[in-house]
């Protein structure tokens, strides 16, 4: 079992784009720092170490009601236009108190999301 030949060739060609890929890594690092600062400012301080990833998880147990993190993420999307993933997508047993945020988007989008979360929290 292996990927089709065209996919293998494309995969190898991706390594020729080192400069572009390094710029993405730099953006992810900046976005991660921005997200961590924004979450802290919004009162979300229990955050998993996300070094090297494209998303970070946070404990929002102090913010959830009986609908858990699934309800909280639905509220954020409806009320402030911020998308996060409920922890139940990753852990059915304990996920009700966790969410995950992607920071692979643009830095402007990340800053706007943080501003909205801070405004929602205060």
TORTIDO-439221 format. One record per residue (C-alpha): residue number from 0; residue in three letters; y, z, x. Coordinates in Angstrom, 3 decimals. Example, Ala and Ser with C-alpha at 12.3 -4.5 7.8 and 13.67 -1.06 7.14 Angstrom:
% TORTIDO-439221
+-----+-----+----------+----------+----------+
!   k !   r !       yy !       zz !       xx !
+-----+-----+----------+----------+----------+
!   0 ! ALA !   -4.500 !    7.800 !   12.300 !
!   1 ! SER !   -1.060 !    7.140 !   13.670 !
+-----+-----+----------+----------+----------+
% end
This chain:
% TORTIDO-439221
+-----+-----+----------+----------+----------+
!   k !   r !       yy !       zz !       xx !
+-----+-----+----------+----------+----------+
!   0 ! UNK !    0.000 !    0.000 !    0.000 !
!   1 ! UNK !    3.327 !   -1.028 !    1.457 !
!   2 ! UNK !    6.709 !   -2.312 !    0.452 !
!   3 ! UNK !    7.069 !   -6.084 !   -0.024 !
!   4 ! UNK !    8.028 !   -8.050 !    3.089 !
!   5 ! UNK !   11.550 !   -8.796 !    1.854 !
!   6 ! UNK !   12.150 !   -5.052 !    1.361 !
!   7 ! UNK !   10.917 !   -4.319 !    4.869 !
!   8 ! UNK !   13.235 !   -6.955 !    6.353 !
!   9 ! UNK !   16.182 !   -5.614 !    4.357 !
!  10 ! UNK !   15.346 !   -2.073 !    5.445 !
!  11 ! UNK !   15.378 !   -3.075 !    9.098 !
!  12 ! UNK !   18.689 !   -4.921 !    8.660 !
!  13 ! UNK !   20.245 !   -1.735 !    7.276 !
!  14 ! UNK !   19.928 !   -0.177 !   10.729 !
!  15 ! UNK !   22.312 !   -2.849 !   12.048 !
!  16 ! UNK !   25.074 !   -1.275 !    9.943 !
!  17 ! UNK !   25.355 !    1.901 !   11.996 !
!  18 ! UNK !   29.159 !    2.060 !   11.893 !
!  19 ! UNK !   29.260 !    1.735 !    8.118 !
!  20 ! UNK !   26.484 !    4.294 !    7.709 !
!  21 ! UNK !   28.249 !    6.747 !   10.022 !
!  22 ! UNK !   31.387 !    6.450 !    7.852 !
!  23 ! UNK !   29.283 !    7.358 !    4.791 !
!  24 ! UNK !   27.930 !   10.408 !    6.616 !
!  25 ! UNK !   31.488 !   11.461 !    7.495 !
!  26 ! UNK !   32.552 !   11.038 !    3.847 !
!  27 ! UNK !   29.556 !   13.070 !    2.654 !
!  28 ! UNK !   30.484 !   15.875 !    5.062 !
!  29 ! UNK !   34.106 !   15.858 !    3.869 !
!  30 ! UNK !   33.007 !   15.768 !    0.224 !
!  31 ! UNK !   30.528 !   18.592 !    0.791 !
!  32 ! UNK !   33.268 !   20.782 !    2.293 !
!  33 ! UNK !   35.614 !   19.880 !   -0.572 !
!  34 ! UNK !   32.917 !   20.708 !   -3.134 !
!  35 ! UNK !   32.074 !   24.053 !   -1.552 !
!  36 ! UNK !   35.753 !   25.039 !   -1.485 !
!  37 ! UNK !   36.223 !   23.856 !   -5.067 !
!  38 ! UNK !   33.177 !   25.738 !   -6.326 !
!  39 ! UNK !   34.360 !   28.944 !   -4.668 !
!  40 ! UNK !   37.795 !   28.514 !   -6.231 !
!  41 ! UNK !   36.074 !   28.072 !   -9.615 !
!  42 ! UNK !   34.178 !   31.336 !   -9.130 !
!  43 ! UNK !   30.864 !   29.700 !   -8.232 !
!  44 ! UNK !   30.047 !   31.398 !   -4.962 !
!  45 ! UNK !   26.246 !   31.413 !   -4.763 !
!  46 ! UNK !   25.650 !   27.931 !   -3.350 !
!  47 ! UNK !   22.598 !   26.630 !   -1.511 !
!  48 ! UNK !   23.051 !   25.242 !    1.988 !
!  49 ! UNK !   23.395 !   21.502 !    1.463 !
!  50 ! UNK !   23.750 !   20.408 !    5.076 !
!  51 ! UNK !   22.408 !   16.901 !    5.448 !
!  52 ! UNK !   21.812 !   16.314 !    1.759 !
!  53 ! UNK !   23.730 !   14.332 !   -0.862 !
!  54 ! UNK !   23.832 !   17.125 !   -3.400 !
!  55 ! UNK !   24.137 !   20.874 !   -3.511 !
!  56 ! UNK !   22.728 !   23.487 !   -5.840 !
!  57 ! UNK !   24.595 !   26.493 !   -7.181 !
!  58 ! UNK !   23.687 !   29.629 !   -9.096 !
!  59 ! UNK !   25.730 !   29.646 !  -12.306 !
!  60 ! UNK !   23.838 !   32.446 !  -14.025 !
!  61 ! UNK !   27.114 !   34.291 !  -14.598 !
!  62 ! UNK !   28.478 !   31.293 !  -16.522 !
!  63 ! UNK !   25.572 !   30.347 !  -18.775 !
!  64 ! UNK !   24.907 !   31.469 !  -22.327 !
!  65 ! UNK !   21.672 !   31.203 !  -24.286 !
!  66 ! UNK !   21.685 !   27.418 !  -23.746 !
!  67 ! UNK !   21.280 !   27.923 !  -19.983 !
!  68 ! UNK !   22.396 !   25.483 !  -17.340 !
!  69 ! UNK !   21.483 !   22.553 !  -19.578 !
!  70 ! UNK !   24.080 !   23.705 !  -22.099 !
!  71 ! UNK !   26.614 !   24.418 !  -19.376 !
!  72 ! UNK !   26.318 !   20.954 !  -17.846 !
!  73 ! UNK !   26.627 !   19.408 !  -21.320 !
!  74 ! UNK !   29.802 !   21.459 !  -21.914 !
!  75 ! UNK !   31.287 !   20.407 !  -18.581 !
!  76 ! UNK !   30.624 !   16.756 !  -19.347 !
!  77 ! UNK !   32.063 !   16.961 !  -22.865 !
!  78 ! UNK !   35.012 !   19.247 !  -22.130 !
!  79 ! UNK !   36.214 !   18.241 !  -18.677 !
!  80 ! UNK !   34.336 !   15.047 !  -17.791 !
!  81 ! UNK !   32.399 !   16.564 !  -14.878 !
!  82 ! UNK !   28.748 !   15.619 !  -14.512 !
!  83 ! UNK !   26.266 !   18.003 !  -12.923 !
!  84 ! UNK !   22.500 !   18.217 !  -13.165 !
!  85 ! UNK !   20.868 !   21.180 !  -14.831 !
!  86 ! UNK !   18.496 !   23.166 !  -12.659 !
!  87 ! UNK !   15.736 !   22.682 !  -15.218 !
!  88 ! UNK !   15.373 !   19.162 !  -13.827 !
!  89 ! UNK !   14.152 !   20.768 !  -10.598 !
!  90 ! UNK !   12.648 !   24.109 !  -11.635 !
!  91 ! UNK !   11.361 !   24.751 !  -15.154 !
!  92 ! UNK !   10.750 !   28.436 !  -14.467 !
!  93 ! UNK !   14.161 !   29.441 !  -13.040 !
!  94 ! UNK !   16.350 !   26.383 !  -13.449 !
!  95 ! UNK !   18.295 !   27.759 !  -16.406 !
!  96 ! UNK !   20.661 !   29.517 !  -14.024 !
!  97 ! UNK !   21.198 !   26.683 !  -11.512 !
!  98 ! UNK !   23.016 !   23.353 !  -11.367 !
!  99 ! UNK !   23.186 !   20.584 !   -8.819 !
! 100 ! UNK !   26.241 !   18.543 !   -7.856 !
! 101 ! UNK !   26.160 !   15.184 !   -6.094 !
! 102 ! UNK !   28.866 !   14.540 !   -3.540 !
! 103 ! UNK !   27.933 !   10.968 !   -2.680 !
! 104 ! UNK !   30.897 !    9.510 !   -4.578 !
! 105 ! UNK !   34.434 !    8.976 !   -3.431 !
! 106 ! UNK !   36.511 !   11.821 !   -2.044 !
! 107 ! UNK !   39.123 !   11.249 !   -4.779 !
! 108 ! UNK !   36.436 !   11.649 !   -7.453 !
! 109 ! UNK !   35.163 !   14.816 !   -5.784 !
! 110 ! UNK !   38.674 !   16.290 !   -5.599 !
! 111 ! UNK !   39.310 !   15.506 !   -9.273 !
! 112 ! UNK !   36.002 !   17.099 !  -10.306 !
! 113 ! UNK !   36.821 !   20.242 !   -8.329 !
! 114 ! UNK !   40.289 !   20.447 !   -9.886 !
! 115 ! UNK !   38.738 !   20.144 !  -13.357 !
! 116 ! UNK !   36.138 !   22.846 !  -12.647 !
! 117 ! UNK !   38.824 !   25.179 !  -11.303 !
! 118 ! UNK !   40.974 !   24.566 !  -14.380 !
! 119 ! UNK !   37.991 !   25.166 !  -16.674 !
! 120 ! UNK !   37.153 !   28.436 !  -14.935 !
! 121 ! UNK !   40.705 !   29.820 !  -15.129 !
+-----+-----+----------+----------+----------+
% end
